[in-house]
């Protein structure tokens, strides 16, 4: 698809410029804000604020950027419905994963994987990373279709990107190996095989890494002219530290993250890495890789963006870390303290306001409405955070 030939509306240009300045550690007009929203939250938000059924938080609050996902399934195919009733659906996806999605619960339950042994994983072959259906065709795919909601026949990725381009800074995205393994064989199997067969598993990681690096390159080519940035999805940590040793991550996972970052950099795209859990052990690596911003910086994993700013200065931008547990409490005083304290990390740029993961259905619509207003009021430069203003760290 050819790049756009029409001029971009000013509102989107302003947002892209605001975000780029923040990620470059410059102070824009105000702190950028966006988030990821559970479908359950969006439905609750519409109901509580009396909004129409097609309202969405991105447009309603004029948020700064949106992340989009092409078809990342190893095998591009429609879901195979195993069973379905009014309470749940069980499907087999393009990851060869059998998932149970209960409609009253936020996340699906993996039941089985077609790739069930290490020997199968060593032999597995995927559809081409450059298959045009990933970017230009509609259809089922696991990441878009089976999560906190359930959706069949997602629209073509490029159609989504083009529809958002006039209103927001638009990010494409791609998983890296760790995210793939979780969906392809399950996290328990992946970590077990890293321990049992470290070198052979390393060879598998390298093969999958090459596949997803090429997929990312193809996505950037498909979205040329339409994208402002790129998100790399790569959960590699839990509450205490990384799933695998930092040494193992550096040897096998890091080179493929580097490839994706370099591809984005060549195209002038902003780069955000999304990795849940406590990543203190490898944050320096993302600085070395040239990642612009790190997300989501989970407070529940012991991370604090104010302390991270003091430790790393302006060598890495931070996106997130506002504690969703505080948001879920609905306590106005606690929420005000949480929001304004975390805005200290925005002094000098380098901060994008987001939750420390995503906005769950346990957050009320009125609470999120109040949070956006707080950020818009107190996140304008020069920052004025009142009693929550902290002294600047020494250089």
N, C-alpha and C positions, 0 to 999 in steps of 0.2 A: 504494500500500500504506500502510495507516494506521501511524502511529508506534506504538512499543511501549506497551502498557498495563500490563505487568507490571514490577515493580521490577527493576532491574539488579543482578546479583550483586555483592557487595562487591569481589571480586577485580578485576573490570573497572573499577569506579569508582576503586579505588586506583591502577590503572595510568594511567587517563586523567588523574587528578589529578597523579600523579607527572610525567607528560609535560608537562602544561600548566604546572606550576611550573617545570620545567627550561626550557621555551621562553620563559617570562616572566622568566628570569634570577633565579629563586629556588632555593634549595637544598631539594629534596625529601628523602625518607629516603635515597635512593641515586640514582646516575646511571642513567637509563633505558637500556635496551639492546634492540636488535632488529637485523634485517638483511634482505637479499634473498638467497635461496639458489638456486643452480643445482640442477636436478634431478639432475645427476651427483654433486654433493656430497651431496645427501640420500641417494641410494642408497649411496654409499661410507660415509657416517656410520652408516647403519643396519647395514651389513655389519660395519664395524670395531667398533662398540659392541654388536653382537649384539642389535639391536632388531627388533621386529616390522615387517612390511612396510608397515604403515599409520602408523608413527611419523613425526612431523614435528618439526623443531626448535622451532617456535613453542610448541607445547603442552609438549614434553618439558622445555624450559628455562623455561617460563612467561615468555616474552618479553613486552615491554610493548605493542607495537603491531604491526598488520598493515595493509599497503596493498592495496586491492582495485581491480580495473579493470573498468569496464563495457565494453560493445562500442563501441569508438571507430572502427570501420571506416567509411569514407565511404559504402560501399554494403553493406548488411546482406544477406549471402547465404552459402550453404554454400561451403566450399572446392570448387574444381573440380580434381579429381585429374588431372594430366597423365600421370604415371607413378609407379609404386610397386613396390618389391621389398623384399627383406629388409635391404638396406643403406641405402636412402634413399627419400625421397618428394619429388616435385615437384608443387606445388599453385599454383593461382591464388587469391588471397585477395580480401577485400572492399576492399582498397586498389587493386585492379587490378594487383597485383604478382605476378609469377611467381617463387616461391622454391623453391630446392633445399635440402632438409634432410637432410644425412647423419647417420645415427643415431650414428656414432662421433665426431662433431665437435660442439662446444658451440653454435655459432651457425649460422643459415641463410645461404645465399648468394643474393642477389638476381640473377635472370637477365634479367628484362625488366619493363617497366611498360606498362600500357595507355595511360597518359598519357605519351606519348613526345616531344611537341614543346611548345614554349612556347605556341603558339597553342591547342593542346588544353587546356593548363592554364588559360589565360584563359577558356575556355568551359565548363569542367567544372562539373557540378551534382551535388550529393550528396543522399543520402537525408536526411530531416529530422533535425536535431539532437535533436528531441524525440520521435523515433520510439520508442514504448514497448518495442520489442524490444531496444533498447540496455540496458535496465535490468531488464526483467521477463521476458524470454524466454531460453531456452537456445539454443545453436547455436554455429557456428564463428565465431571472430574472430581476426585475425592476432596481436594482442599476447598474448592468452592462449594461442593455439594453436601458434604457430610461433616458438620462441625457442631456449632451450637444450634444450627438449624438444619433443615434438609431441603435440598433443591435439586431438581432434575433439569437437564438441558440448559445449562448456563449459556449466556450469550457469548459470541465471539469476543475474545479478549480485546482486540483492537477496536471493536465497536465501543466497548466500555471506556477504553482510554480516550477515544475521540470525544465521547459524550462528556467526559469530565474536564477535558483540556481547556475549554473556555472559562471555567470557574475556579480551578484549583491548580496548585502545583501537583503534578501527577508522577507517581513513582511506579515503575514496573518492579518485578521481584522474581526471585528464584530460590528454591531450597538448595542447601549444600548437603554434603553426604550424611551428616548426623540426622538431619530431619528426614532424609530419604529412608535411612535404615529403620528409624522408628516406625514408619508406615509400611515398609516392605517386609520386615521380619520381626518387628517388635523390639523394644528397647532391651528387654531381658536377654533375648537371643544375641543381639548385636554386641552387648557388653560381655556376655559369656564367651563368645567366639573371639573377641579381642584378647581376652585373657588366655584362652586355650590355644589359639593359633595366631599369635601376634603378628608374625611376618606374613603369613598367608592372608590374614584379614587385612593387613596393610596393603597387600596387592589388590584386594577387592576394593578397598577404600580409594585407591588410586584410579581404578577403572571407573568407579562410580563418580569420583571427583571430576574426571575428564568428561564424562557424560554431562554432568550438570554445569560444568564450566562452558561447554559448547552450547548447552541449552540457554544459558544466560546470554552468551554472545548472540545467539539467534534471536532471542527476545529483544535485545537492544537494537539489532538490525531491523527487526520487524516494526519496532516502535520508534525508529529514527525520526527525529523532528517532533515527536509527540510527547516524549518523556523529559521530565526535569531531573529525575533521580532514579535510584535503584536500591531496593532493599534486598539483603541477603538473609534468608531465614536459616538459622543454624543453632538450635538449642543444643548446647553441649554441657550444661551444668545443672545441678540441683541445689538444694538449700545451703549446703556447706561448701561445695567446690565443684570442679569439673567432673563429669562422669568417668572419663578416662584420665590417665596421668597427663599433666601439662606437656611432658616430654613426648608422649605418644601423639597427643593432639598436634604438637608442633611438627612432628615428623611426617604425619600422614594427612591431617585435615587442613592445616594452615596453608600449604602450597596451593590448594584449590580455591581457598578464599582469596589468596593473592591474585590468582588468575581472574577471578570475577571482578575484583576491585580494579585491576589494571584495565580490563575491558571497559568498565564504566568510566574510568578516568580518561581514557583515550577519546571518549565521546563527550567529555565535559559534564558528565552526570554527577550529581551529589550521591554519596554512598552512605547508607545507614545499615548497620549490622544488627539484626534482632536475635538476641540470645538470652533465654531465660536463665534464672538461677544465679548463684554466686560465682562470678567470673573474675574475681580479684586476681587469681593466679595468672590470667592471660590478658588482662587489659592492656598491658604494655605492648603486647603483640599487635593489637589492633591499631595502636598508634603507629607502630613500625610499618604496618601494612598500608597506611594511608587512608583508613576508614575515616569519614567525616564525623559521623555520629554513632553512638551506641545506644541501643534500646533493648529491653524496657527498664533495666536496672531495678530489679524487684526489691522493694523494701522488705518484703517478707522473707527474703534470703539474706538480710542483714546489710544491704547496700543503702547508702545515704548520699545523695547527689551533692550535698553541701560539703561533706567530708571528701568525696571524690574530687570535687573542684579544688579543694585545698591541697590534695595529694598530687593531682596531675596538672593543675593550672589550666592553661588554655591549649594543651596539646591534643585534646580530644573533646568533641562536643557531646553533650548528654541529652538524651531524648526520653523523658519519662520520670519514673521514681516517685510520683505522687501516690501515696499508700492507699490502695483501693479499699483496704479494711477500714480506714478512717472514713472514706466516702460512704461505705456501706453502713456505717454507724448512724449517719444522718444527723450527727451532733454539729450544729452550726459553729460553735466556738472551736471545736477540734478541727473541723474542716478549714476554717479560716486560718488557724495556726499552721496546719499542714501545707496549704497552698502558698501562703505568704512566706513561710520559712524556706520552702523549696525554691521560690523565685530568687532567693539570694544567689543561686547558682547561675543566674542569667546576667549577673553584673559583668560587663565587658563582652556580652554576647556568649555564644557557646551553649545555649540551652533552648530546648523546645519543650514546652509544657505538655505532658501526657501522663496518663496513669502509669502505674508500675507493672501493668500487663495489658489489660483491656477493661472496658466498662461493663461490668456484669449486671445481670438482672436483679441483683440485690441492691443496686444503687437506684434511688428514686429519681424520677424525672426532675423533680423540683431541686434535688441536691445537685444534679449535673448542671441545671440551669444556673444555680447560684455560683457554682465553681467557675463556669465560663465568665460570668459577670465579674467575679473577683480577679481573674487573670486579665481580663480586658481593662479593668480599672487600675490595678496595681502593677500590671506588666508593661506599662508604657514607660519609655525612657525619657528622662532619667528615672530610675526606679525609686519609688517612695513606699517602703514597706513598714513604716511606723515602728511599733514596738517589736516587730519581728525582723527588723533589719540587723544583720550581723556584721561584725567588723570584717573588712576585706583581709584575705590571707596575705601574709608577708611574701614578697617576691623572692 
